[in-house]
Amino acid sequence: MLGSGYGSPGMTGMVPSPTLGPPGFAAQPSEPQPKRPRTDNEPIITKNTGTSLLETFTAEEIRAHGQAIHAAQGEHRSKQAPPLNASDACKVCECTRLLYEPPVLYCTSCAQKIKRGQTFYATPASTDKNDVRGCWCHPCFSEAKSERIAIPGLDSPGIRKVDLVKRKNDEEIEEPWVQCDECEGWVHQICGLFNKGRNNNETHYLCPDCLIQGMQRGQRQRIEIRPQSMLEGSDLPHNKLSQYLEHRLYYHLDKERKARAMKEGKLPCEVATAENLTIRVVNSVMKKCEVKPKFHEAFGPEGYPSEFPYRQRVVV
């Protein structure tokens, strides 16, 4: 069963995140939730559904992935209290909660950082992309004596203070979980390389352990030809920038490897180095930075432009 919200082990179904505040753990339901219906009699273990990138891995690659995740979370795991039940921990990293780095908030008026644990006032959640969004620290909110608080750079009358929501900068965003439909164990979605785009009531998910066991028993085969949604980075097209960056990366890695080999009295091939690295430009679009109206009003007569065009690139 898939949990695309903030579900946790020991709970079935999805636990939606609240509108405001950190996601919490829901109480154990009194009645177990029904499992997703099977559309045929074919065992789940034999199917490739595209719900995990691990379906394209060999058994050895899945083991290496699990070992790397487990080793990387060693320090984090040592800081957590051991779970009451082993099933409450992720089957891959053996951690309970994985928290994202909290977002950094800045006051819309004074541009100062709102520290963790401090009270602030934010515009309410809205689905309208054109709505003005912002947050204000407690001093700026208190110093605004009128009914509305101004937004720097905008000619609007501002936002009514009574419409702002009082919050505390202590939000914790947890990595969501997904449940294996074969063994019913739980893993973090990132640990199991879960594809949230395939999360529906008819599509099943298999954890890394079940994928390995299925291949060992000859019950399943990995996906040999990756679908469009599971292509490797090296399958993406190059451009001049990515070719240059990748060439320079490998040049300096090779140079550093030879230097270490000489220092250790070994051949370069006997010294470990990073391999199979890929660099691609995945986004390249023209954008513009608009000058604030008040600033342009003051300096426009002197030839200051109203906007600055620039190219935004995303390199991974």
C-alpha positions as protocol buffer text, in pm:
chain_id: "A"
residue {
  index: 1
  type: MET
  ca { x: 0 y: 0 z: 0 }
}
residue {
  index: 2
  type: LEU
  ca { x: 134 y: 340 z: -93 }
}
residue {
  index: 3
  type: GLY
  ca { x: 152 y: 636 z: 141 }
}
residue {
  index: 4
  type: SER
  ca { x: 215 y: 960 z: -44 }
}
residue {
  index: 5
  type: GLY
  ca { x: 146 y: 1188 z: 251 }
}
residue {
  index: 6
  type: TYR
  ca { x: 325 y: 1191 z: 584 }
}
residue {
  index: 7
  type: GLY
  ca { x: 238 y: 836 z: 675 }
}
residue {
  index: 8
  type: SER
  ca { x: 450 y: 635 z: 911 }
}
residue {
  index: 9
  type: PRO
  ca { x: 506 y: 265 z: 983 }
}
residue {
  index: 10
  type: GLY
  ca { x: 223 y: 105 z: 1171 }
}
residue {
  index: 11
  type: MET
  ca { x: -39 y: 309 z: 984 }
}
residue {
  index: 12
  type: THR
  ca { x: -214 y: 219 z: 663 }
}
residue {
  index: 13
  type: GLY
  ca { x: -342 y: 452 z: 397 }
}
residue {
  index: 14
  type: MET
  ca { x: -241 y: 813 z: 358 }
}
residue {
  index: 15
  type: VAL
  ca { x: -203 y: 1074 z: 631 }
}
residue {
  index: 16
  type: PRO
  ca { x: -252 y: 1421 z: 478 }
}
residue {
  index: 17
  type: SER
  ca { x: -36 y: 1704 z: 599 }
}
residue {
  index: 18
  type: PRO
  ca { x: -217 y: 1988 z: 777 }
}
residue {
  index: 19
  type: THR
  ca { x: -250 y: 2329 z: 617 }
}
residue {
  index: 20
  type: LEU
  ca { x: -33 y: 2495 z: 879 }
}
residue {
  index: 21
  type: GLY
  ca { x: 228 y: 2356 z: 1112 }
}
residue {
  index: 22
  type: PRO
  ca { x: 452 y: 2050 z: 1088 }
}
residue {
  index: 23
  type: PRO
  ca { x: 320 y: 1718 z: 963 }
}
residue {
  index: 24
  type: GLY
  ca { x: 222 y: 1491 z: 1247 }
}
residue {
  index: 25
  type: PHE
  ca { x: 169 y: 1125 z: 1311 }
}
residue {
  index: 26
  type: ALA
  ca { x: -191 y: 1012 z: 1301 }
}
residue {
  index: 27
  type: ALA
  ca { x: -333 y: 767 z: 1549 }
}
residue {
  index: 28
  type: GLN
  ca { x: -348 y: 399 z: 1463 }
}
residue {
  index: 29
  type: PRO
  ca { x: -682 y: 330 z: 1287 }
}
residue {
  index: 30
  type: SER
  ca { x: -914 y: 97 z: 1477 }
}
residue {
  index: 31
  type: GLU
  ca { x: -1000 y: -95 z: 1159 }
}
residue {
  index: 32
  type: PRO
  ca { x: -723 y: -204 z: 919 }
}
residue {
  index: 33
  type: GLN
  ca { x: -749 y: -41 z: 579 }
}
residue {
  index: 34
  type: PRO
  ca { x: -824 y: -278 z: 288 }
}
residue {
  index: 35
  type: LYS
  ca { x: -536 y: -369 z: 61 }
}
residue {
  index: 36
  type: ARG
  ca { x: -547 y: -260 z: -301 }
}
residue {
  index: 37
  type: PRO
  ca { x: -735 y: -514 z: -511 }
}
residue {
  index: 38
  type: ARG
  ca { x: -536 y: -738 z: -740 }
}
residue {
  index: 39
  type: THR
  ca { x: -650 y: -723 z: -1100 }
}
residue {
  index: 40
  type: ASP
  ca { x: -524 y: -1076 z: -1180 }
}
residue {
  index: 41
  type: ASN
  ca { x: -388 y: -1387 z: -1014 }
}
residue {
  index: 42
  type: GLU
  ca { x: -27 y: -1316 z: -1109 }
}
residue {
  index: 43
  type: PRO
  ca { x: 194 y: -1278 z: -797 }
}
residue {
  index: 44
  type: ILE
  ca { x: 299 y: -921 z: -718 }
}
residue {
  index: 45
  type: ILE
  ca { x: 663 y: -1028 z: -692 }
}
residue {
  index: 46
  type: THR
  ca { x: 676 y: -1106 z: -1065 }
}
residue {
  index: 47
  type: LYS
  ca { x: 561 y: -762 z: -1185 }
}
residue {
  index: 48
  type: ASN
  ca { x: 756 y: -457 z: -1296 }
}
residue {
  index: 49
  type: THR
  ca { x: 525 y: -160 z: -1240 }
}
residue {
  index: 50
  type: GLY
  ca { x: 763 y: 134 z: -1272 }
}
residue {
  index: 51
  type: THR
  ca { x: 703 y: 244 z: -912 }
}
residue {
  index: 52
  type: SER
  ca { x: 1074 y: 224 z: -828 }
}
residue {
  index: 53
  type: LEU
  ca { x: 1394 y: 296 z: -1015 }
}
residue {
  index: 54
  type: LEU
  ca { x: 1534 y: -13 z: -840 }
}
residue {
  index: 55
  type: GLU
  ca { x: 1335 y: -228 z: -1082 }
}
residue {
  index: 56
  type: THR
  ca { x: 1605 y: -148 z: -1341 }
}
residue {
  index: 57
  type: PHE
  ca { x: 1889 y: -254 z: -1106 }
}
residue {
  index: 58
  type: THR
  ca { x: 2056 y: -593 z: -1077 }
}
residue {
  index: 59
  type: ALA
  ca { x: 2051 y: -768 z: -738 }
}
residue {
  index: 60
  type: GLU
  ca { x: 2412 y: -661 z: -679 }
}
residue {
  index: 61
  type: GLU
  ca { x: 2329 y: -298 z: -762 }
}
residue {
  index: 62
  type: ILE
  ca { x: 2030 y: -302 z: -525 }
}
residue {
  index: 63
  type: ARG
  ca { x: 2252 y: -437 z: -245 }
}
residue {
  index: 64
  type: ALA
  ca { x: 2514 y: -169 z: -314 }
}
residue {
  index: 65
  type: HIS
  ca { x: 2243 y: 99 z: -306 }
}
residue {
  index: 66
  type: GLY
  ca { x: 2113 y: -26 z: 29 }
}
residue {
  index: 67
  type: GLN
  ca { x: 2462 y: -48 z: 180 }
}
residue {
  index: 68
  type: ALA
  ca { x: 2544 y: 306 z: 65 }
}
residue {
  index: 69
  type: ILE
  ca { x: 2221 y: 447 z: 212 }
}
residue {
  index: 70
  type: HIS
  ca { x: 2271 y: 257 z: 539 }
}
residue {
  index: 71
  type: ALA
  ca { x: 2630 y: 379 z: 575 }
}
residue {
  index: 72
  type: ALA
  ca { x: 2541 y: 739 z: 489 }
}
residue {
  index: 73
  type: GLN
  ca { x: 2275 y: 749 z: 763 }
}
residue {
  index: 74
  type: GLY
  ca { x: 2500 y: 601 z: 1032 }
}
residue {
  index: 75
  type: GLU
  ca { x: 2550 y: 926 z: 1225 }
}
residue {
  index: 76
  type: HIS
  ca { x: 2184 y: 1021 z: 1195 }
}
residue {
  index: 77
  type: ARG
  ca { x: 2080 y: 673 z: 1312 }
}
residue {
  index: 78
  type: SER
  ca { x: 2304 y: 692 z: 1620 }
}
residue {
  index: 79
  type: LYS
  ca { x: 2131 y: 1014 z: 1733 }
}
residue {
  index: 80
  type: GLN
  ca { x: 1783 y: 862 z: 1722 }
}
residue {
  index: 81
  type: ALA
  ca { x: 1625 y: 658 z: 1997 }
}
residue {
  index: 82
  type: PRO
  ca { x: 1581 y: 296 z: 1887 }
}
residue {
  index: 83
  type: PRO
  ca { x: 1223 y: 226 z: 1774 }
}
residue {
  index: 84
  type: LEU
  ca { x: 993 y: 27 z: 2002 }
}
residue {
  index: 85
  type: ASN
  ca { x: 927 y: -211 z: 1714 }
}
residue {
  index: 86
  type: ALA
  ca { x: 1177 y: -298 z: 1442 }
}
residue {
  index: 87
  type: SER
  ca { x: 898 y: -255 z: 1186 }
}
residue {
  index: 88
  type: ASP
  ca { x: 876 y: 115 z: 1278 }
}
residue {
  index: 89
  type: ALA
  ca { x: 1216 y: 179 z: 1115 }
}
residue {
  index: 90
  type: CYS
  ca { x: 1293 y: 203 z: 746 }
}
residue {
  index: 91
  type: LYS
  ca { x: 1400 y: -135 z: 604 }
}
residue {
  index: 92
  type: VAL
  ca { x: 1684 y: 32 z: 412 }
}
residue {
  index: 93
  type: CYS
  ca { x: 1845 y: 296 z: 636 }
}
residue {
  index: 94
  type: GLU
  ca { x: 1699 y: 166 z: 968 }
}
residue {
  index: 95
  type: CYS
  ca { x: 1615 y: 522 z: 1073 }
}
residue {
  index: 96
  type: THR
  ca { x: 1272 y: 632 z: 1191 }
}
residue {
  index: 97
  type: ARG
  ca { x: 1219 y: 994 z: 1092 }
}
residue {
  index: 98
  type: LEU
  ca { x: 1415 y: 1169 z: 817 }
}
residue {
  index: 99
  type: LEU
  ca { x: 1367 y: 1545 z: 826 }
}
residue {
  index: 100
  type: TYR
  ca { x: 1434 y: 1790 z: 546 }
}
residue {
  index: 101
  type: GLU
  ca { x: 1651 y: 2093 z: 612 }
}
residue {
  index: 102
  type: PRO
  ca { x: 1401 y: 2362 z: 718 }
}
residue {
  index: 103
  type: PRO
  ca { x: 1349 y: 2649 z: 473 }
}
residue {
  index: 104
  type: VAL
  ca { x: 1516 y: 2980 z: 554 }
}
residue {
  index: 105
  type: LEU
  ca { x: 1262 y: 3258 z: 609 }
}
residue {
  index: 106
  type: TYR
  ca { x: 1325 y: 3630 z: 566 }
}
residue {
  index: 107
  type: CYS
  ca { x: 1102 y: 3916 z: 676 }
}
residue {
  index: 108
  type: THR
  ca { x: 932 y: 4086 z: 381 }
}
residue {
  index: 109
  type: SER
  ca { x: 975 y: 4431 z: 539 }
}
residue {
  index: 110
  type: CYS
  ca { x: 1324 y: 4435 z: 695 }
}
residue {
  index: 111
  type: ALA
  ca { x: 1476 y: 4145 z: 497 }
}
residue {
  index: 112
  type: GLN
  ca { x: 1623 y: 4002 z: 818 }
}
residue {
  index: 113
  type: LYS
  ca { x: 1636 y: 3627 z: 874 }
}
residue {
  index: 114
  type: ILE
  ca { x: 1358 y: 3489 z: 1093 }
}
residue {
  index: 115
  type: LYS
  ca { x: 1537 y: 3258 z: 1336 }
}
residue {
  index: 116
  type: ARG
  ca { x: 1423 y: 2909 z: 1427 }
}
residue {
  index: 117
  type: GLY
  ca { x: 1166 y: 2914 z: 1706 }
}
residue {
  index: 118
  type: GLN
  ca { x: 1071 y: 3279 z: 1651 }
}
residue {
  index: 119
  type: THR
  ca { x: 715 y: 3396 z: 1597 }
}
residue {
  index: 120
  type: PHE
  ca { x: 626 y: 3543 z: 1258 }
}
residue {
  index: 121
  type: TYR
  ca { x: 316 y: 3637 z: 1060 }
}
residue {
  index: 122
  type: ALA
  ca { x: 250 y: 3491 z: 716 }
}
residue {
  index: 123
  type: THR
  ca { x: 0 y: 3531 z: 438 }
}
residue {
  index: 124
  type: PRO
  ca { x: -254 y: 3248 z: 443 }
}
residue {
  index: 125
  type: ALA
  ca { x: -215 y: 2952 z: 209 }
}
residue {
  index: 126
  type: SER
  ca { x: -370 y: 3011 z: -132 }
}
residue {
  index: 127
  type: THR
  ca { x: -396 y: 2825 z: -461 }
}
residue {
  index: 128
  type: ASP
  ca { x: -395 y: 3149 z: -660 }
}
residue {
  index: 129
  type: LYS
  ca { x: -45 y: 3195 z: -806 }
}
residue {
  index: 130
  type: ASN
  ca { x: -108 y: 3569 z: -846 }
}
residue {
  index: 131
  type: ASP
  ca { x: -164 y: 3624 z: -475 }
}
residue {
  index: 132
  type: VAL
  ca { x: 103 y: 3820 z: -290 }
}
residue {
  index: 133
  type: ARG
  ca { x: 296 y: 3596 z: -53 }
}
residue {
  index: 134
  type: GLY
  ca { x: 515 y: 3708 z: 235 }
}
residue {
  index: 135
  type: CYS
  ca { x: 603 y: 3678 z: 601 }
}
residue {
  index: 136
  type: TRP
  ca { x: 685 y: 3938 z: 864 }
}
residue {
  index: 137
  type: CYS
  ca { x: 887 y: 3915 z: 1182 }
}
residue {
  index: 138
  type: HIS
  ca { x: 721 y: 4008 z: 1511 }
}
residue {
  index: 139
  type: PRO
  ca { x: 893 y: 4351 z: 1546 }
}
residue {
  index: 140
  type: CYS
  ca { x: 788 y: 4465 z: 1194 }
}
residue {
  index: 141
  type: PHE
  ca { x: 434 y: 4340 z: 1249 }
}
residue {
  index: 142
  type: SER
  ca { x: 409 y: 4524 z: 1582 }
}
residue {
  index: 143
  type: GLU
  ca { x: 557 y: 4847 z: 1445 }
}
residue {
  index: 144
  type: ALA
  ca { x: 294 y: 4867 z: 1170 }
}
residue {
  index: 145
  type: LYS
  ca { x: 32 y: 5086 z: 1343 }
}
residue {
  index: 146
  type: SER
  ca { x: -220 y: 5096 z: 1058 }
}
residue {
  index: 147
  type: GLU
  ca { x: -467 y: 4822 z: 970 }
}
residue {
  index: 148
  type: ARG
  ca { x: -255 y: 4723 z: 670 }
}
residue {
  index: 149
  type: ILE
  ca { x: 111 y: 4632 z: 646 }
}
residue {
  index: 150
  type: ALA
  ca { x: 295 y: 4761 z: 339 }
}
residue {
  index: 151
  type: ILE
  ca { x: 482 y: 4540 z: 93 }
}
residue {
  index: 152
  type: PRO
  ca { x: 810 y: 4697 z: -25 }
}
residue {
  index: 153
  type: GLY
  ca { x: 827 y: 4759 z: -400 }
}
residue {
  index: 154
  type: LEU
  ca { x: 452 y: 4735 z: -460 }
}
residue {
  index: 155
  type: ASP
  ca { x: 208 y: 5022 z: -506 }
}
residue {
  index: 156
  type: SER
  ca { x: -75 y: 4824 z: -349 }
}
residue {
  index: 157
  type: PRO
  ca { x: -221 y: 4939 z: -16 }
}
residue {
  index: 158
  type: GLY
  ca { x: -70 y: 4633 z: 146 }
}
residue {
  index: 159
  type: ILE
  ca { x: -216 y: 4337 z: 330 }
}
residue {
  index: 160
  type: ARG
  ca { x: -459 y: 4359 z: 618 }
}
residue {
  index: 161
  type: LYS
  ca { x: -289 y: 4256 z: 940 }
}
residue {
  index: 162
  type: VAL
  ca { x: -595 y: 4061 z: 1053 }
}
residue {
  index: 163
  type: ASP
  ca { x: -557 y: 3839 z: 745 }
}
residue {
  index: 164
  type: LEU
  ca { x: -205 y: 3730 z: 839 }
}
residue {
  index: 165
  type: VAL
  ca { x: -161 y: 3401 z: 1022 }
}
residue {
  index: 166
  type: LYS
  ca { x: 53 y: 3390 z: 1336 }
}
residue {
  index: 167
  type: ARG
  ca { x: 303 y: 3106 z: 1314 }
}
residue {
  index: 168
  type: LYS
  ca { x: 620 y: 2981 z: 1475 }
}
residue {
  index: 169
  type: ASN
  ca { x: 931 y: 2899 z: 1275 }
}
residue {
  index: 170
  type: ASP
  ca { x: 959 y: 2543 z: 1402 }
}
residue {
  index: 171
  type: GLU
  ca { x: 810 y: 2349 z: 1112 }
}
residue {
  index: 172
  type: GLU
  ca { x: 953 y: 2003 z: 1049 }
}
residue {
  index: 173
  type: ILE
  ca { x: 901 y: 1845 z: 708 }
}
residue {
  index: 174
  type: GLU
  ca { x: 944 y: 1470 z: 713 }
}
residue {
  index: 175
  type: GLU
  ca { x: 1043 y: 1240 z: 428 }
}
residue {
  index: 176
  type: PRO
  ca { x: 727 y: 1043 z: 339 }
}
residue {
  index: 177
  type: TRP
  ca { x: 700 y: 666 z: 357 }
}
residue {
  index: 178
  type: VAL
  ca { x: 584 y: 392 z: 122 }
}
residue {
  index: 179
  type: GLN
  ca { x: 472 y: 39 z: 212 }
}
residue {
  index: 180
  type: CYS
  ca { x: 581 y: -273 z: 25 }
}
residue {
  index: 181
  type: ASP
  ca { x: 286 y: -471 z: -112 }
}
residue {
  index: 182
  type: GLU
  ca { x: 474 y: -803 z: -80 }
}
residue {
  index: 183
  type: CYS
  ca { x: 616 y: -804 z: 275 }
}
residue {
  index: 184
  type: GLU
  ca { x: 414 y: -502 z: 402 }
}
residue {
  index: 185
  type: GLY
  ca { x: 731 y: -345 z: 541 }
}
residue {
  index: 186
  type: TRP
  ca { x: 791 y: 31 z: 528 }
}
residue {
  index: 187
  type: VAL
  ca { x: 1071 y: 231 z: 366 }
}
residue {
  index: 188
  type: HIS
  ca { x: 1133 y: 600 z: 317 }
}
residue {
  index: 189
  type: GLN
  ca { x: 1038 y: 699 z: -36 }
}
residue {
  index: 190
  type: ILE
  ca { x: 1389 y: 832 z: -104 }
}
residue {
  index: 191
  type: CYS
  ca { x: 1554 y: 516 z: 32 }
}
residue {
  index: 192
  type: GLY
  ca { x: 1336 y: 294 z: -188 }
}
residue {
  index: 193
  type: LEU
  ca { x: 1375 y: 524 z: -493 }
}
residue {
  index: 194
  type: PHE
  ca { x: 996 y: 541 z: -507 }
}
residue {
  index: 195
  type: ASN
  ca { x: 836 y: 698 z: -814 }
}
residue {
  index: 196
  type: LYS
  ca { x: 552 y: 912 z: -676 }
}
residue {
  index: 197
  type: GLY
  ca { x: 423 y: 970 z: -1028 }
}
residue {
  index: 198
  type: ARG
  ca { x: 302 y: 608 z: -1035 }
}
residue {
  index: 199
  type: ASN
  ca { x: 124 y: 623 z: -699 }
}
residue {
  index: 200
  type: ASN
  ca { x: -232 y: 498 z: -753 }
}
residue {
  index: 201
  type: ASN
  ca { x: -460 y: 230 z: -616 }
}
residue {
  index: 202
  type: GLU
  ca { x: -387 y: -24 z: -890 }
}
residue {
  index: 203
  type: THR
  ca { x: -7 y: -2 z: -903 }
}
residue {
  index: 204
  type: HIS
  ca { x: 197 y: -203 z: -654 }
}
residue {
  index: 205
  type: TYR
  ca { x: 535 y: -128 z: -498 }
}
residue {
  index: 206
  type: LEU
  ca { x: 814 y: -370 z: -401 }
}
residue {
  index: 207
  type: CYS
  ca { x: 1085 y: -282 z: -147 }
}
residue {
  index: 208
  type: PRO
  ca { x: 1456 y: -349 z: -220 }
}
residue {
  index: 209
  type: ASP
  ca { x: 1461 y: -672 z: -14 }
}
residue {
  index: 210
  type: CYS
  ca { x: 1166 y: -821 z: -201 }
}
residue {
  index: 211
  type: LEU
  ca { x: 1314 y: -723 z: -537 }
}
residue {
  index: 212
  type: ILE
  ca { x: 1636 y: -908 z: -450 }
}
residue {
  index: 213
  type: GLN
  ca { x: 1452 y: -1214 z: -317 }
}
residue {
  index: 214
  type: GLY
  ca { x: 1234 y: -1228 z: -627 }
}
residue {
  index: 215
  type: MET
  ca { x: 1538 y: -1230 z: -856 }
}
residue {
  index: 216
  type: GLN
  ca { x: 1719 y: -1490 z: -643 }
}
residue {
  index: 217
  type: ARG
  ca { x: 1419 y: -1722 z: -662 }
}
residue {
  index: 218
  type: GLY
  ca { x: 1388 y: -1668 z: -1036 }
}
residue {
  index: 219
  type: GLN
  ca { x: 1044 y: -1510 z: -999 }
}
residue {
  index: 220
  type: ARG
  ca { x: 1125 y: -1179 z: -1161 }
}
residue {
  index: 221
  type: GLN
  ca { x: 1356 y: -1008 z: -1409 }
}
residue {
  index: 222
  type: ARG
  ca { x: 1479 y: -652 z: -1395 }
}
residue {
  index: 223
  type: ILE
  ca { x: 1373 y: -394 z: -1653 }
}
residue {
  index: 224
  type: GLU
  ca { x: 1638 y: -420 z: -1927 }
}
residue {
  index: 225
  type: ILE
  ca { x: 1531 y: -118 z: -2134 }
}
residue {
  index: 226
  type: ARG
  ca { x: 1454 y: 183 z: -1919 }
}
residue {
  index: 227
  type: PRO
  ca { x: 1136 y: 379 z: -1996 }
}
residue {
  index: 228
  type: GLN
  ca { x: 1154 y: 751 z: -2067 }
}
residue {
  index: 229
  type: SER
  ca { x: 1085 y: 834 z: -1701 }
}
residue {
  index: 230
  type: MET
  ca { x: 1381 y: 623 z: -1578 }
}
residue {
  index: 231
  type: LEU
  ca { x: 1661 y: 723 z: -1814 }
}
residue {
  index: 232
  type: GLU
  ca { x: 2010 y: 767 z: -1672 }
}
residue {
  index: 233
  type: GLY
  ca { x: 2181 y: 1104 z: -1675 }
}
residue {
  index: 234
  type: SER
  ca { x: 2418 y: 985 z: -1947 }
}
residue {
  index: 235
  type: ASP
  ca { x: 2116 y: 920 z: -2173 }
}
residue {
  index: 236
  type: LEU
  ca { x: 2034 y: 1292 z: -2181 }
}
residue {
  index: 237
  type: PRO
  ca { x: 2177 y: 1496 z: -2470 }
}
residue {
  index: 238
  type: HIS
  ca { x: 2496 y: 1700 z: -2429 }
}
residue {
  index: 239
  type: ASN
  ca { x: 2545 y: 2065 z: -2514 }
}
residue {
  index: 240
  type: LYS
  ca { x: 2868 y: 2265 z: -2535 }
}
residue {
  index: 241
  type: LEU
  ca { x: 2855 y: 2374 z: -2171 }
}
residue {
  index: 242
  type: SER
  ca { x: 2795 y: 2023 z: -2030 }
}
residue {
  index: 243
  type: GLN
  ca { x: 3066 y: 1877 z: -2255 }
}
residue {
  index: 244
  type: TYR
  ca { x: 3315 y: 2138 z: -2137 }
}
residue {
  index: 245
  type: LEU
  ca { x: 3230 y: 2093 z: -1768 }
}
residue {
  index: 246
  type: GLU
  ca { x: 3238 y: 1713 z: -1788 }
}
residue {
  index: 247
  type: HIS
  ca { x: 3570 y: 1717 z: -1975 }
}
residue {
  index: 248
  type: ARG
  ca { x: 3728 y: 1952 z: -1718 }
}
residue {
  index: 249
  type: LEU
  ca { x: 3592 y: 1740 z: -1430 }
}
residue {
  index: 250
  type: TYR
  ca { x: 3746 y: 1418 z: -1562 }
}
residue {
  index: 251
  type: TYR
  ca { x: 4070 y: 1596 z: -1652 }
}
residue {
  index: 252
  type: HIS
  ca { x: 4121 y: 1718 z: -1295 }
}
residue {
  index: 253
  type: LEU
  ca { x: 4008 y: 1388 z: -1141 }
}
residue {
  index: 254
  type: ASP
  ca { x: 4266 y: 1206 z: -1354 }
}
residue {
  index: 255
  type: LYS
  ca { x: 4532 y: 1462 z: -1263 }
}
residue {
  index: 256
  type: GLU
  ca { x: 4455 y: 1427 z: -892 }
}
residue {
  index: 257
  type: ARG
  ca { x: 4455 y: 1046 z: -920 }
}
residue {
  index: 258
  type: LYS
  ca { x: 4799 y: 1040 z: -1081 }
}
residue {
  index: 259
  type: ALA
  ca { x: 4935 y: 1274 z: -812 }
}
residue {
  index: 260
  type: ARG
  ca { x: 4805 y: 1046 z: -534 }
}
residue {
  index: 261
  type: ALA
  ca { x: 4943 y: 739 z: -710 }
}
residue {
  index: 262
  type: MET
  ca { x: 5287 y: 896 z: -738 }
}
residue {
  index: 263
  type: LYS
  ca { x: 5280 y: 995 z: -371 }
}
residue {
  index: 264
  type: GLU
  ca { x: 5180 y: 642 z: -264 }
}
residue {
  index: 265
  type: GLY
  ca { x: 5419 y: 471 z: -504 }
}
residue {
  index: 266
  type: LYS
  ca { x: 5140 y: 297 z: -696 }
}
residue {
  index: 267
  type: LEU
  ca { x: 5009 y: 281 z: -1049 }
}
residue {
  index: 268
  type: PRO
  ca { x: 4718 y: 519 z: -1122 }
}
residue {
  index: 269
  type: CYS
  ca { x: 4490 y: 221 z: -1188 }
}
residue {
  index: 270
  type: GLU
  ca { x: 4556 y: 101 z: -832 }
}
residue {
  index: 271
  type: VAL
  ca { x: 4425 y: 423 z: -676 }
}
residue {
  index: 272
  type: ALA
  ca { x: 4050 y: 467 z: -626 }
}
residue {
  index: 273
  type: THR
  ca { x: 3877 y: 763 z: -786 }
}
residue {
  index: 274
  type: ALA
  ca { x: 3527 y: 885 z: -867 }
}
residue {
  index: 275
  type: GLU
  ca { x: 3385 y: 718 z: -1177 }
}
residue {
  index: 276
  type: ASN
  ca { x: 3076 y: 727 z: -1398 }
}
residue {
  index: 277
  type: LEU
  ca { x: 3008 y: 1094 z: -1328 }
}
residue {
  index: 278
  type: THR
  ca { x: 2770 y: 1276 z: -1561 }
}
residue {
  index: 279
  type: ILE
  ca { x: 2708 y: 1647 z: -1609 }
}
residue {
  index: 280
  type: ARG
  ca { x: 2410 y: 1776 z: -1806 }
}
residue {
  index: 281
  type: VAL
  ca { x: 2232 y: 2107 z: -1856 }
}
residue {
  index: 282
  type: VAL
  ca { x: 1870 y: 2013 z: -1792 }
}
residue {
  index: 283
  type: ASN
  ca { x: 1720 y: 2362 z: -1822 }
}
residue {
  index: 284
  type: SER
  ca { x: 1821 y: 2675 z: -2010 }
}
residue {
  index: 285
  type: VAL
  ca { x: 1566 y: 2956 z: -2043 }
}
residue {
  index: 286
  type: MET
  ca { x: 1570 y: 3333 z: -2084 }
}
residue {
  index: 287
  type: LYS
  ca { x: 1426 y: 3531 z: -1795 }
}
residue {
  index: 288
  type: LYS
  ca { x: 1413 y: 3890 z: -1685 }
}
residue {
  index: 289
  type: CYS
  ca { x: 1469 y: 4068 z: -1356 }
}
residue {
  index: 290
  type: GLU
  ca { x: 1224 y: 4354 z: -1323 }
}
residue {
  index: 291
  type: VAL
  ca { x: 1331 y: 4670 z: -1145 }
}
residue {
  index: 292
  type: LYS
  ca { x: 1111 y: 4775 z: -854 }
}
residue {
  index: 293
  type: PRO
  ca { x: 864 y: 5050 z: -956 }
}
residue {
  index: 294
  type: LYS
  ca { x: 985 y: 5305 z: -701 }
}
residue {
  index: 295
  type: PHE
  ca { x: 1350 y: 5249 z: -795 }
}
residue {
  index: 296
  type: HIS
  ca { x: 1277 y: 5283 z: -1168 }
}
residue {
  index: 297
  type: GLU
  ca { x: 1067 y: 5592 z: -1104 }
}
residue {
  index: 298
  type: ALA
  ca { x: 1367 y: 5755 z: -937 }
}
residue {
  index: 299
  type: PHE
  ca { x: 1642 y: 5645 z: -1178 }
}
residue {
  index: 300
  type: GLY
  ca { x: 1452 y: 5575 z: -1502 }
}
residue {
  index: 301
  type: PRO
  ca { x: 1501 y: 5933 z: -1634 }
}
residue {
  index: 302
  type: GLU
  ca { x: 1877 y: 5875 z: -1608 }
}
residue {
  index: 303
  type: GLY
  ca { x: 1856 y: 5580 z: -1846 }
}
residue {
  index: 304
  type: TYR
  ca { x: 1819 y: 5301 z: -1590 }
}
residue {
  index: 305
  type: PRO
  ca { x: 1633 y: 5011 z: -1763 }
}
residue {
  index: 306
  type: SER
  ca { x: 1305 y: 4874 z: -1635 }
}
residue {
  index: 307
  type: GLU
  ca { x: 1430 y: 4514 z: -1661 }
}
residue {
  index: 308
  type: PHE
  ca { x: 1747 y: 4309 z: -1702 }
}
residue {
  index: 309
  type: PRO
  ca { x: 1734 y: 3999 z: -1924 }
}
residue {
  index: 310
  type: TYR
  ca { x: 1941 y: 3697 z: -1818 }
}
residue {
  index: 311
  type: ARG
  ca { x: 1968 y: 3326 z: -1894 }
}
residue {
  index: 312
  type: GLN
  ca { x: 1887 y: 3076 z: -1621 }
}
residue {
  index: 313
  type: ARG
  ca { x: 2053 y: 2737 z: -1641 }
}
residue {
  index: 314
  type: VAL
  ca { x: 2013 y: 2428 z: -1427 }
}
residue {
  index: 315
  type: VAL
  ca { x: 2324 y: 2207 z: -1429 }
}
residue {
  index: 316
  type: VAL
  ca { x: 2317 y: 1866 z: -1261 }
}
